[in-house]
Amino acid sequence: MNQPSLIEIIISIKKGRAIGNVGRIVAIDGPAGAGKTTLANRLQENIKDQSIEIVHMDDLYDGWQNSLTPELGKVLDISICSPVSKGKSFQYRKYNWIESKFGPLLDFTFPEILILEGVGSGQRVVRKYLDELIWIDISAQVGLQRVLQRDGESIEKEMEIWQMRENFHFVADNTRDSATIRIDGATFI
């Protein structure tokens, strides 16, 4: 794998690929624990000349059981990516993991760069909008250990089931092979 530097990734994002987009839309996808949020935050910290909004997929999932569904794709497509691609503001409801329900509708102003980060952010339904689809590789074992270290051992069973779900999703959606940039999460993050 040819490992790009952070600077090379930023240059590629700013150049853009999607035809007709007013702003840039980037998805950072890959298995749990790969470093997607870390990369999104590093991009935001290092791109100072453009407004950036990060949408975390964890905020869009409908809990553990109904996360990687067609409904998620509709939210990404209709409520978020389509408006941003046209230079418009966007909105979505953020999932409350404690109360197990979605909160009120949140409004976001048009960002010059929109970063979608998390499992399912680069799914097929939104690829037509993407300037970059960044895939971060990580082994299942390392990813699981990172998540448990970050979020606690109490979610181990849910994470093991989640890893099976995300793997099925990635294969069915051909996410990894559709990436425009691939990163080794064991060495990059």
C-alpha atoms as an extended CHARMM CRD file, in Angstrom:
* protein
*
       189  EXT
         1         1  MET       CA              0.0000000000        0.0000000000        0.0000000000  PROA      1               0.0000000000
         2         2  ASN       CA              1.3570000000        3.3980000000       -0.9860000000  PROA      2               0.0000000000
         3         3  GLN       CA              0.8880000000        5.3760000000        2.2210000000  PROA      3               0.0000000000
         4         4  PRO       CA             -0.0360000000        9.0200000000        1.5000000000  PROA      4               0.0000000000
         5         5  SER       CA              1.0280000000       11.7680000000        3.8640000000  PROA      5               0.0000000000
         6         6  LEU       CA             -1.4550000000       14.0800000000        5.5600000000  PROA      6               0.0000000000
         7         7  ILE       CA             -0.3280000000       16.9020000000        3.2480000000  PROA      7               0.0000000000
         8         8  GLU       CA             -0.9350000000       14.7390000000        0.1550000000  PROA      8               0.0000000000
         9         9  ILE       CA             -4.4220000000       13.9020000000        1.4070000000  PROA      9               0.0000000000
        10        10  ILE       CA             -5.1980000000       17.5980000000        2.0030000000  PROA      10              0.0000000000
        11        11  ILE       CA             -3.9790000000       18.5490000000       -1.4880000000  PROA      11              0.0000000000
        12        12  SER       CA             -6.1260000000       15.8460000000       -3.0430000000  PROA      12              0.0000000000
        13        13  ILE       CA             -9.2020000000       16.9640000000       -1.0750000000  PROA      13              0.0000000000
        14        14  LYS       CA             -8.7390000000       20.5870000000       -2.0850000000  PROA      14              0.0000000000
        15        15  LYS       CA             -8.3320000000       19.6030000000       -5.7410000000  PROA      15              0.0000000000
        16        16  GLY       CA            -11.6620000000       17.7820000000       -5.7000000000  PROA      16              0.0000000000
        17        17  ARG       CA            -13.0620000000       15.0810000000       -7.9820000000  PROA      17              0.0000000000
        18        18  ALA       CA            -16.8520000000       15.3150000000       -7.9170000000  PROA      18              0.0000000000
        19        19  ILE       CA            -18.2040000000       17.1390000000      -10.9400000000  PROA      19              0.0000000000
        20        20  GLY       CA            -20.5220000000       20.0150000000      -10.1590000000  PROA      20              0.0000000000
        21        21  ASN       CA            -20.0980000000       20.0920000000       -6.3820000000  PROA      21              0.0000000000
        22        22  VAL       CA            -20.0020000000       23.5840000000       -4.9360000000  PROA      22              0.0000000000
        23        23  GLY       CA            -18.1970000000       22.3380000000       -1.8250000000  PROA      23              0.0000000000
        24        24  ARG       CA            -15.9700000000       19.3460000000       -1.2130000000  PROA      24              0.0000000000
        25        25  ILE       CA            -17.4050000000       16.1680000000        0.3090000000  PROA      25              0.0000000000
        26        26  VAL       CA            -15.0740000000       13.5790000000        1.8040000000  PROA      26              0.0000000000
        27        27  ALA       CA            -15.9250000000       10.2160000000        3.3740000000  PROA      27              0.0000000000
        28        28  ILE       CA            -13.5470000000        8.4670000000        5.7620000000  PROA      28              0.0000000000
        29        29  ASP       CA            -14.5990000000        4.8430000000        6.0760000000  PROA      29              0.0000000000
        30        30  GLY       CA            -13.1400000000        1.6210000000        7.4090000000  PROA      30              0.0000000000
        31        31  PRO       CA            -13.5650000000       -0.7940000000       10.2960000000  PROA      31              0.0000000000
        32        32  ALA       CA            -14.2470000000        0.2980000000       13.8680000000  PROA      32              0.0000000000
        33        33  GLY       CA            -11.0850000000        1.4330000000       15.6100000000  PROA      33              0.0000000000
        34        34  ALA       CA             -9.1950000000        2.2000000000       12.3860000000  PROA      34              0.0000000000
        35        35  GLY       CA             -8.6740000000        5.8980000000       13.1790000000  PROA      35              0.0000000000
        36        36  LYS       CA            -11.4020000000        7.5750000000       11.1250000000  PROA      36              0.0000000000
        37        37  THR       CA            -12.3080000000       10.1860000000       13.7480000000  PROA      37              0.0000000000
        38        38  THR       CA             -8.6340000000       10.8700000000       14.4020000000  PROA      38              0.0000000000
        39        39  LEU       CA             -7.9920000000       11.5150000000       10.7020000000  PROA      39              0.0000000000
        40        40  ALA       CA            -11.0980000000       13.7210000000       10.4000000000  PROA      40              0.0000000000
        41        41  ASN       CA             -9.9090000000       15.8090000000       13.3550000000  PROA      41              0.0000000000
        42        42  ARG       CA             -6.3800000000       16.0550000000       11.9290000000  PROA      42              0.0000000000
        43        43  LEU       CA             -7.7630000000       17.2770000000        8.6150000000  PROA      43              0.0000000000
        44        44  GLN       CA             -9.8810000000       19.8920000000       10.3810000000  PROA      44              0.0000000000
        45        45  GLU       CA             -6.8870000000       21.0460000000       12.4430000000  PROA      45              0.0000000000
        46        46  ASN       CA             -4.6660000000       21.3600000000        9.3610000000  PROA      46              0.0000000000
        47        47  ILE       CA             -7.0320000000       22.9510000000        6.8440000000  PROA      47              0.0000000000
        48        48  LYS       CA             -7.3070000000       26.5150000000        8.0740000000  PROA      48              0.0000000000
        49        49  ASP       CA             -8.4190000000       28.3390000000        4.9170000000  PROA      49              0.0000000000
        50        50  GLN       CA            -11.7970000000       26.6320000000        4.4570000000  PROA      50              0.0000000000
        51        51  SER       CA            -14.8130000000       25.9880000000        6.6620000000  PROA      51              0.0000000000
        52        52  ILE       CA            -15.1740000000       22.3340000000        7.6610000000  PROA      52              0.0000000000
        53        53  GLU       CA            -18.0230000000       20.3990000000        9.1950000000  PROA      53              0.0000000000
        54        54  ILE       CA            -17.5480000000       16.8250000000       10.4100000000  PROA      54              0.0000000000
        55        55  VAL       CA            -20.5380000000       14.4830000000       10.5090000000  PROA      55              0.0000000000
        56        56  HSD       CA            -19.9190000000       11.4440000000       12.7040000000  PROA      56              0.0000000000
        57        57  MET       CA            -21.7700000000        8.3500000000       11.5690000000  PROA      57              0.0000000000
        58        58  ASP       CA            -22.2860000000        7.4050000000       15.2360000000  PROA      58              0.0000000000
        59        59  ASP       CA            -24.6510000000       10.3970000000       15.3750000000  PROA      59              0.0000000000
        60        60  LEU       CA            -26.7210000000        9.0400000000       12.4750000000  PROA      60              0.0000000000
        61        61  TYR       CA            -27.0200000000        5.3590000000       13.3830000000  PROA      61              0.0000000000
        62        62  ASP       CA            -30.3610000000        4.2050000000       14.7800000000  PROA      62              0.0000000000
        63        63  GLY       CA            -28.7060000000        2.3020000000       17.6330000000  PROA      63              0.0000000000
        64        64  TRP       CA            -26.7540000000       -0.9390000000       17.3640000000  PROA      64              0.0000000000
        65        65  GLN       CA            -29.4180000000       -2.9780000000       15.5890000000  PROA      65              0.0000000000
        66        66  ASN       CA            -30.5920000000       -0.5530000000       12.8790000000  PROA      66              0.0000000000
        67        67  SER       CA            -27.3830000000        1.1800000000       11.9660000000  PROA      67              0.0000000000
        68        68  LEU       CA            -26.2500000000        0.2200000000        8.4690000000  PROA      68              0.0000000000
        69        69  THR       CA            -29.6710000000        0.3330000000        6.8170000000  PROA      69              0.0000000000
        70        70  PRO       CA            -31.1770000000        1.9100000000        3.6880000000  PROA      70              0.0000000000
        71        71  GLU       CA            -32.6420000000        4.5940000000        5.9860000000  PROA      71              0.0000000000
        72        72  LEU       CA            -29.0960000000        5.6780000000        6.8620000000  PROA      72              0.0000000000
        73        73  GLY       CA            -28.3170000000        5.9490000000        3.1570000000  PROA      73              0.0000000000
        74        74  LYS       CA            -31.3790000000        8.1470000000        2.6240000000  PROA      74              0.0000000000
        75        75  VAL       CA            -30.3130000000       10.5120000000        5.4090000000  PROA      75              0.0000000000
        76        76  LEU       CA            -26.8020000000       10.7630000000        3.9580000000  PROA      76              0.0000000000
        77        77  ASP       CA            -28.0760000000       11.2780000000        0.4120000000  PROA      77              0.0000000000
        78        78  ILE       CA            -31.1550000000       13.4740000000        0.7860000000  PROA      78              0.0000000000
        79        79  SER       CA            -30.5560000000       15.3750000000        4.0350000000  PROA      79              0.0000000000
        80        80  ILE       CA            -26.7880000000       15.8720000000        3.9820000000  PROA      80              0.0000000000
        81        81  CYS       CA            -24.8480000000       15.2630000000        0.7500000000  PROA      81              0.0000000000
        82        82  SER       CA            -27.3430000000       16.5120000000       -1.8230000000  PROA      82              0.0000000000
        83        83  PRO       CA            -27.8150000000       19.9270000000       -0.1600000000  PROA      83              0.0000000000
        84        84  VAL       CA            -24.0660000000       20.3970000000        0.4820000000  PROA      84              0.0000000000
        85        85  SER       CA            -23.2230000000       19.4730000000       -3.1230000000  PROA      85              0.0000000000
        86        86  LYS       CA            -25.4670000000       22.3890000000       -4.1670000000  PROA      86              0.0000000000
        87        87  GLY       CA            -23.9690000000       24.8950000000       -1.7300000000  PROA      87              0.0000000000
        88        88  LYS       CA            -26.8600000000       24.6970000000        0.7110000000  PROA      88              0.0000000000
        89        89  SER       CA            -27.1520000000       24.1500000000        4.4420000000  PROA      89              0.0000000000
        90        90  PHE       CA            -28.1020000000       20.7010000000        5.7170000000  PROA      90              0.0000000000
        91        91  GLN       CA            -29.8080000000       19.0910000000        8.6810000000  PROA      91              0.0000000000
        92        92  TYR       CA            -30.1720000000       15.8240000000       10.5160000000  PROA      92              0.0000000000
        93        93  ARG       CA            -31.2940000000       14.3590000000       13.8180000000  PROA      93              0.0000000000
        94        94  LYS       CA            -28.5350000000       13.2160000000       16.1620000000  PROA      94              0.0000000000
        95        95  TYR       CA            -29.0120000000        9.8430000000       17.8230000000  PROA      95              0.0000000000
        96        96  ASN       CA            -28.9540000000        9.8360000000       21.6330000000  PROA      96              0.0000000000
        97        97  TRP       CA            -27.3080000000        6.5500000000       22.6710000000  PROA      97              0.0000000000
        98        98  ILE       CA            -28.3850000000        6.9350000000       26.3240000000  PROA      98              0.0000000000
        99        99  GLU       CA            -32.0760000000        7.4610000000       25.5250000000  PROA      99              0.0000000000
       100       100  SER       CA            -32.0260000000        5.1660000000       22.4420000000  PROA      100             0.0000000000
       101       101  LYS       CA            -33.7960000000        7.7010000000       20.2240000000  PROA      101             0.0000000000
       102       102  PHE       CA            -33.1390000000       10.5520000000       17.8320000000  PROA      102             0.0000000000
       103       103  GLY       CA            -33.1200000000       14.1140000000       19.1300000000  PROA      103             0.0000000000
       104       104  PRO       CA            -34.4660000000       17.2850000000       17.5280000000  PROA      104             0.0000000000
       105       105  LEU       CA            -33.5450000000       18.3280000000       14.0040000000  PROA      105             0.0000000000
       106       106  LEU       CA            -30.1900000000       20.1350000000       13.9210000000  PROA      106             0.0000000000
       107       107  ASP       CA            -29.3310000000       22.7560000000       11.2710000000  PROA      107             0.0000000000
       108       108  PHE       CA            -25.8430000000       23.2180000000        9.8490000000  PROA      108             0.0000000000
       109       109  THR       CA            -24.6000000000       25.9880000000        7.5790000000  PROA      109             0.0000000000
       110       110  PHE       CA            -22.9900000000       25.1010000000        4.2600000000  PROA      110             0.0000000000
       111       111  PRO       CA            -19.3610000000       24.0360000000        4.8180000000  PROA      111             0.0000000000
       112       112  GLU       CA            -16.7070000000       24.4170000000        2.1280000000  PROA      112             0.0000000000
       113       113  ILE       CA            -15.5620000000       20.9290000000        3.1210000000  PROA      113             0.0000000000
       114       114  LEU       CA            -17.9130000000       18.3170000000        4.5640000000  PROA      114             0.0000000000
       115       115  ILE       CA            -16.2500000000       15.2990000000        6.1590000000  PROA      115             0.0000000000
       116       116  LEU       CA            -18.3890000000       12.2160000000        6.7500000000  PROA      116             0.0000000000
       117       117  GLU       CA            -16.5410000000        9.8910000000        9.0830000000  PROA      117             0.0000000000
       118       118  GLY       CA            -17.4190000000        6.4620000000       10.3240000000  PROA      118             0.0000000000
       119       119  VAL       CA            -18.5010000000        3.0390000000        9.2000000000  PROA      119             0.0000000000
       120       120  GLY       CA            -20.8620000000        3.4330000000        6.2660000000  PROA      120             0.0000000000
       121       121  SER       CA            -19.8470000000        6.9820000000        5.3670000000  PROA      121             0.0000000000
       122       122  GLY       CA            -18.5610000000        5.8990000000        1.9570000000  PROA      122             0.0000000000
       123       123  GLN       CA            -21.5060000000        3.7580000000        0.9990000000  PROA      123             0.0000000000
       124       124  ARG       CA            -22.5550000000        3.3980000000       -2.6140000000  PROA      124             0.0000000000
       125       125  VAL       CA            -25.5540000000        5.7780000000       -2.4240000000  PROA      125             0.0000000000
       126       126  VAL       CA            -23.3560000000        8.8270000000       -1.6590000000  PROA      126             0.0000000000
       127       127  ARG       CA            -20.3300000000        8.1000000000       -3.8470000000  PROA      127             0.0000000000
       128       128  LYS       CA            -21.6940000000       10.3060000000       -6.6330000000  PROA      128             0.0000000000
       129       129  TYR       CA            -21.1180000000       13.2880000000       -4.3140000000  PROA      129             0.0000000000
       130       130  LEU       CA            -17.6810000000       12.3570000000       -2.9910000000  PROA      130             0.0000000000
       131       131  ASP       CA            -14.4920000000       14.1670000000       -3.8860000000  PROA      131             0.0000000000
       132       132  GLU       CA            -12.5660000000       11.5550000000       -1.9170000000  PROA      132             0.0000000000
       133       133  LEU       CA            -13.4230000000        8.2380000000       -0.3280000000  PROA      133             0.0000000000
       134       134  ILE       CA            -10.6780000000        7.4980000000        2.1680000000  PROA      134             0.0000000000
       135       135  TRP       CA            -10.4390000000        3.9220000000        3.4150000000  PROA      135             0.0000000000
       136       136  ILE       CA             -8.4550000000        3.1620000000        6.5590000000  PROA      136             0.0000000000
       137       137  ASP       CA             -7.3840000000       -0.4820000000        6.9150000000  PROA      137             0.0000000000
       138       138  ILE       CA             -6.9740000000       -2.1010000000       10.3230000000  PROA      138             0.0000000000
       139       139  SER       CA             -7.0860000000       -5.7010000000       11.4680000000  PROA      139             0.0000000000
       140       140  ALA       CA            -10.2380000000       -6.7450000000       13.3250000000  PROA      140             0.0000000000
       141       141  GLN       CA             -8.2290000000       -7.5640000000       16.4690000000  PROA      141             0.0000000000
       142       142  VAL       CA             -6.3940000000       -4.2210000000       16.6060000000  PROA      142             0.0000000000
       143       143  GLY       CA             -9.6120000000       -2.3330000000       15.8240000000  PROA      143             0.0000000000
       144       144  LEU       CA            -11.4860000000       -4.1410000000       18.5930000000  PROA      144             0.0000000000
       145       145  GLN       CA             -8.7290000000       -3.4420000000       21.1150000000  PROA      145             0.0000000000
       146       146  ARG       CA             -8.6800000000        0.2610000000       20.2090000000  PROA      146             0.0000000000
       147       147  VAL       CA            -12.4580000000        0.5600000000       20.5780000000  PROA      147             0.0000000000
       148       148  LEU       CA            -12.4980000000       -1.2470000000       23.9250000000  PROA      148             0.0000000000
       149       149  GLN       CA             -9.6360000000        0.9040000000       25.1910000000  PROA      149             0.0000000000
       150       150  ARG       CA            -11.5040000000        4.0450000000       24.0960000000  PROA      150             0.0000000000
       151       151  ASP       CA            -15.1040000000        3.1050000000       24.9990000000  PROA      151             0.0000000000
       152       152  GLY       CA            -14.7190000000        0.4680000000       27.7030000000  PROA      152             0.0000000000
       153       153  GLU       CA            -14.8450000000       -3.3090000000       28.0090000000  PROA      153             0.0000000000
       154       154  SER       CA            -18.6080000000       -3.2380000000       28.6580000000  PROA      154             0.0000000000
       155       155  ILE       CA            -19.3580000000       -3.0150000000       24.9180000000  PROA      155             0.0000000000
       156       156  GLU       CA            -17.1940000000       -5.9720000000       23.8720000000  PROA      156             0.0000000000
       157       157  LYS       CA            -20.1220000000       -8.2460000000       22.8960000000  PROA      157             0.0000000000
       158       158  GLU       CA            -21.8350000000       -5.4690000000       20.9110000000  PROA      158             0.0000000000
       159       159  MET       CA            -18.5490000000       -4.6920000000       19.1730000000  PROA      159             0.0000000000
       160       160  GLU       CA            -17.9740000000       -8.3060000000       18.1580000000  PROA      160             0.0000000000
       161       161  ILE       CA            -21.4430000000       -8.3690000000       16.5690000000  PROA      161             0.0000000000
       162       162  TRP       CA            -20.7960000000       -4.9240000000       15.0690000000  PROA      162             0.0000000000
       163       163  GLN       CA            -17.5880000000       -6.1630000000       13.4320000000  PROA      163             0.0000000000
       164       164  MET       CA            -19.5660000000       -8.8840000000       11.6680000000  PROA      164             0.0000000000
       165       165  ARG       CA            -22.1740000000       -6.3410000000       10.5310000000  PROA      165             0.0000000000
       166       166  GLU       CA            -19.6290000000       -3.8510000000        9.2790000000  PROA      166             0.0000000000
       167       167  ASN       CA            -17.7140000000       -6.5520000000        7.4090000000  PROA      167             0.0000000000
       168       168  PHE       CA            -20.9150000000       -7.7040000000        5.6850000000  PROA      168             0.0000000000
       169       169  HSD       CA            -21.7110000000       -4.0860000000        4.7980000000  PROA      169             0.0000000000
       170       170  PHE       CA            -18.2330000000       -3.4180000000        3.3740000000  PROA      170             0.0000000000
       171       171  VAL       CA            -18.2970000000       -6.5290000000        1.2100000000  PROA      171             0.0000000000
       172       172  ALA       CA            -21.8560000000       -5.9370000000       -0.0550000000  PROA      172             0.0000000000
       173       173  ASP       CA            -21.1140000000       -2.2660000000       -0.7870000000  PROA      173             0.0000000000
       174       174  ASN       CA            -17.5750000000       -2.8090000000       -2.1530000000  PROA      174             0.0000000000
       175       175  THR       CA            -16.3800000000        0.0800000000       -0.0210000000  PROA      175             0.0000000000
       176       176  ARG       CA            -12.6710000000       -0.7000000000        0.2510000000  PROA      176             0.0000000000
       177       177  ASP       CA            -12.2060000000       -1.2350000000       -3.4800000000  PROA      177             0.0000000000
       178       178  SER       CA            -14.0900000000        1.9850000000       -4.2410000000  PROA      178             0.0000000000
       179       179  ALA       CA            -11.7460000000        4.1420000000       -2.1510000000  PROA      179             0.0000000000
       180       180  THR       CA             -9.7230000000        6.8450000000       -3.8800000000  PROA      180             0.0000000000
       181       181  ILE       CA             -7.2080000000        6.9160000000       -1.0130000000  PROA      181             0.0000000000
       182       182  ARG       CA             -6.1810000000        3.9550000000        1.1510000000  PROA      182             0.0000000000
       183       183  ILE       CA             -4.3670000000        4.2460000000        4.4560000000  PROA      183             0.0000000000
       184       184  ASP       CA             -2.8310000000        1.6780000000        6.7750000000  PROA      184             0.0000000000
       185       185  GLY       CA             -4.3870000000        2.5550000000       10.1290000000  PROA      185             0.0000000000
       186       186  ALA       CA             -1.7230000000        0.6320000000       12.0380000000  PROA      186             0.0000000000
       187       187  THR       CA              1.0060000000        3.0550000000       10.9230000000  PROA      187             0.0000000000
       188       188  PHE       CA             -0.7400000000        6.2790000000        9.8450000000  PROA      188             0.0000000000
       189       189  ILE       CA             -2.8730000000        7.0830000000       12.8600000000  PROA      189             0.0000000000
